[in-house]
Amino acid sequence: MNFIINNRGLVFIVTIAITLFFGFFIATNFEMDSSITAVLPKDDPDFVYNTEIGNVFGSSEDVYISVAANDSVYSTQGLTLIRDIHQMLFDIETETKEKFLVTESITSIKSIADQATALNPNEKINFEGEISDETVEHVKALIENNPIAKGKIVSEPKYFDEENNTIDVLAEINSRFDDYKRDYLIAYDAEYQAYEEAEDKSELSRPIRKSDLKIQEELLSMVMEDLGLVEQHKMTIITVPTVGDVGFNDKKLDALVQKNLKPRIKELNEEYPDFTIELTGQPVVKSDITKYMLSDLMILFPVSIFVVLLIILFMLKSFRGTLIPIIITVISVAWTFGFKFMLGSPVTMTESVIPVVLISVACADGIHITNQALYFIDRGVPGKAAVYDAMSLVSLPVILASITTAVGFGSLITAPGVSLKNMGIYLAFGVLTAMVLSLVLIPAMISFFKTPSPRRIASSAKQQGRFRFTQKLRPITSGILKFKWGMLVITIGLIAVSIPGVMNISSDTNEITYFKKSADVRVATENIEKNLGGINTLYIVIENTDLIEKLKENNISYIPYVSPPKSLRELETIEANGVLTPEEVMELERLRSIEALQQQARGSDSQTFNRLVLNAENYRLINELEESLEQHKRVSSILSYTSYIKLMNFYFSNSKTFDQFVLPQSSRYINSIQNQLKNGEMKGLNINEFIAADGTRMCMKVRINDSNSTSIQEVKDILSFKADESSKSWEERFEANNLKIRYAGDNVRIRNGEIIVESQIKSLISSIVLIILLLIIMFRSVFAGLIVSVPVIIAIFLNFTIMWIAGISLNPATSIIASVGMGVGIDYSIHFFSRFKNVYQFNNNYREALIEAAVQSSSGIISNAIAVGTGFLVLMFSSYTIIQQMGWIIALSMFTSALGALTILPALLYIFQPKIKTHKKVYG
């Protein structure tokens, strides 16, 4: 301490120099990572496989542009708007030079027009110039008569009467159906009987009985005419797949969304007032998360400083004393972020709260030291002497509290996720930095304080009357000790009540619910989920693992970012024109190696290569699986290679109903269609995003109508479900054909949820164990360490019960509440027990020492809990609901931990009375 005070100028210079050093890295290396996969370790098998499949079939990071009309999207103005959106996307692609904007929409679904043209050359649609009503009807017919497109890119129709009231046509049809069907069957029977009885049938045709679907179609026309209804399709969706390396580069996606798409969408909304155009999809979600993260950092940090400043000012009654803890905390935040950016670690959503957490937590050390020093100064003790007296009294509790807090945060290092590990590392670093700065810089600063005037000393003594409320704790604590066994029962009861909450921990990785309900991206997503099937896609990959391993043995692997993927013949055609990209040259070489390897193995290893995914038997099994999945309430649509085979069959059969949208029975016919698709005879049909060019993998893209990861898991469960012991699951049935089912796309959300729960369990257990061990070492008593930890453990467990009751799941934010609550909340018990030890060593009376400890420590504990809890409540102003939830839950934990330290802890200490050394020692 003498060195610090005697060299305080040097202390200030070194502090400023280190702060400027870290400030340089903040200014030059600042970076944010909004991806939900930031939770995943980069070597996680699901993450690695998802990246691999993204390279093969394209990224699932699609942008969705929804267009909602006041009347109907099937209108000249509606199609003109969609054409303008396509032009806008083309212009952005031209300006940014990014291969980003390959689109699917009313006018181009792989594309609708091209699909029609491929089979019916006379179906070519011209969207140039002024769009006519005939073109609108033509497009509507193409969409509504296309089994792949109907209800998928344009919402199902709604019906309105002349007063624009919505009419439930389905209910009206159902109410008429039985009577109409009965009358129809009577008429049909009479017509059929007449046909049978006719002697000359040459002029007659045999009556064909209508299906229920046909009857419903007739009823719909009748209801429309009877009620004078208008059919309107209110919403359509434009899918904008991210291709090339853009789909794997968050910075490029963010720039495209925020700087290009959003401003132009705003212009189109102004130009077309009868339509509402909205943006969503994972690139938009991530981009908005980045935007709001930056907003939170810019707003919540200064707000938390202001709030904590006011609280400290109220507690210390000294403006200069208030500034000291704030300055220390701000410097510790700067050092923490400077250290983080120096190591090249970006800020994730979870880590964006680090400044607020440190402001709330790290200022506690400064408050304790400054408060104690000012206490002596206000009683006439000179600045230097006040520092010595204060540090002799509070330095040990400050060190103990800071170390336990750092250990609590550090327990997150056991989490498997990258962002949670980083959260633990940098919060622990920040807390220890604040401790060191408090122990070094605050004494140097306070040593400059002068002895106050006699008038101020007298005024300060008078001010002590404000803290008389602490004396009321004397009879309260006495009553608690008298009721000690009842308190033990209450403690056991609280633990029992908290068990259901701990046992029912669940996770939610639905990023949409992280936003407020009014957020544009959330509104857009929920509209699409309600009307057009959602924005999440589960990739179900069916692969021939034997062949894939064979290719790897021959050093033949996939080339990243050749998107959209192309077949060998397509690449050879492009090569003939001399316009291959470097990546396409590599992919061409790879496919040629595969073809040579296949030809070489035709005799010796023919079984491996002949049992590819591409055969009629497998298609039937895949189609059967698709039909099973389509029955699930969470599945809105499925698109796969077999979808195209069925579509070709539908067009070739010239069917007027969707009855022929089925897989052909003939294997030869299936193979014939497949050859046409593979050879590119059906132009406009891009099959390469569903079937690997080497035939090793097929991808089913299953759209999920709910963004919650539990919905994705429900769909996956279908494939592993076995009705009984004798039956086989879908996975087993595919294994019998030498095929394996694997998952990609939004499957990583499930893994994220698993990691969040796993992280919470590990960090909770490790923080409890580490802190108890630390307490045992600190207090040199196993019994004391266990008892001191009880109040905060109860508070943490109660948090889970409250979350369970409130329906709050674990997410990237709430997953840290155990570590933060344990690390910070234990401080109150440490301060109480440390003060109890000091008093007990002086008076050697357990009961009186507990009562006096409650009186002496209550002001500091309550004030600290209010300061820290209020600091966390600042997070209620966050742009994210999950950050808001974390804020009030941890704030509640602070209050319950403080209350437990002043009620439960004295009772437990009085019951079990761990041994305390009784040598007399007076502090201060």
Secondary structure as GFF3:
##gff-version 3
##sequence-region A 1 924
A	DSSP	alpha_helix	2	6	.	.	.	ID=ss1
A	DSSP	alpha_helix	8	29	.	.	.	ID=ss2
A	DSSP	beta_strand	32	33	.	.	.	ID=ss3
A	DSSP	three_ten_helix	36	39	.	.	.	ID=ss4
A	DSSP	alpha_helix	45	57	.	.	.	ID=ss5
A	DSSP	beta_strand	63	69	.	.	.	ID=ss6
A	DSSP	alpha_helix	76	96	.	.	.	ID=ss7
A	DSSP	alpha_helix	112	119	.	.	.	ID=ss8
A	DSSP	three_ten_helix	121	123	.	.	.	ID=ss9
A	DSSP	alpha_helix	133	144	.	.	.	ID=ss10
A	DSSP	beta_strand	158	160	.	.	.	ID=ss11
A	DSSP	beta_strand	166	167	.	.	.	ID=ss12
A	DSSP	alpha_helix	169	197	.	.	.	ID=ss13
A	DSSP	alpha_helix	212	227	.	.	.	ID=ss14
A	DSSP	beta_strand	230	232	.	.	.	ID=ss15
A	DSSP	beta_strand	235	240	.	.	.	ID=ss16
A	DSSP	three_ten_helix	244	248	.	.	.	ID=ss17
A	DSSP	alpha_helix	250	255	.	.	.	ID=ss18
A	DSSP	pi_helix	256	261	.	.	.	ID=ss19
A	DSSP	alpha_helix	262	271	.	.	.	ID=ss20
A	DSSP	beta_strand	275	281	.	.	.	ID=ss21
A	DSSP	alpha_helix	282	316	.	.	.	ID=ss22
A	DSSP	alpha_helix	319	342	.	.	.	ID=ss23
A	DSSP	beta_strand	347	348	.	.	.	ID=ss24
A	DSSP	three_ten_helix	350	353	.	.	.	ID=ss25
A	DSSP	alpha_helix	354	377	.	.	.	ID=ss26
A	DSSP	alpha_helix	383	410	.	.	.	ID=ss27
A	DSSP	three_ten_helix	411	414	.	.	.	ID=ss28
A	DSSP	alpha_helix	418	446	.	.	.	ID=ss29
A	DSSP	alpha_helix	454	463	.	.	.	ID=ss30
A	DSSP	three_ten_helix	464	472	.	.	.	ID=ss31
A	DSSP	alpha_helix	473	482	.	.	.	ID=ss32
A	DSSP	alpha_helix	484	503	.	.	.	ID=ss33
A	DSSP	three_ten_helix	511	514	.	.	.	ID=ss34
A	DSSP	alpha_helix	520	531	.	.	.	ID=ss35
A	DSSP	beta_strand	536	543	.	.	.	ID=ss36
A	DSSP	alpha_helix	545	553	.	.	.	ID=ss37
A	DSSP	alpha_helix	568	576	.	.	.	ID=ss38
A	DSSP	alpha_helix	582	600	.	.	.	ID=ss39
A	DSSP	alpha_helix	606	610	.	.	.	ID=ss40
A	DSSP	alpha_helix	616	629	.	.	.	ID=ss41
A	DSSP	beta_strand	635	639	.	.	.	ID=ss42
A	DSSP	alpha_helix	641	652	.	.	.	ID=ss43
A	DSSP	three_ten_helix	658	660	.	.	.	ID=ss44
A	DSSP	alpha_helix	667	678	.	.	.	ID=ss45
A	DSSP	three_ten_helix	687	689	.	.	.	ID=ss46
A	DSSP	beta_strand	697	704	.	.	.	ID=ss47
A	DSSP	alpha_helix	709	720	.	.	.	ID=ss48
A	DSSP	alpha_helix	730	735	.	.	.	ID=ss49
A	DSSP	beta_strand	740	745	.	.	.	ID=ss50
A	DSSP	alpha_helix	748	779	.	.	.	ID=ss51
A	DSSP	alpha_helix	782	806	.	.	.	ID=ss52
A	DSSP	three_ten_helix	814	816	.	.	.	ID=ss53
A	DSSP	alpha_helix	817	843	.	.	.	ID=ss54
A	DSSP	alpha_helix	846	873	.	.	.	ID=ss55
A	DSSP	three_ten_helix	874	877	.	.	.	ID=ss56
A	DSSP	alpha_helix	881	902	.	.	.	ID=ss57
A	DSSP	alpha_helix	904	912	.	.	.	ID=ss58
###
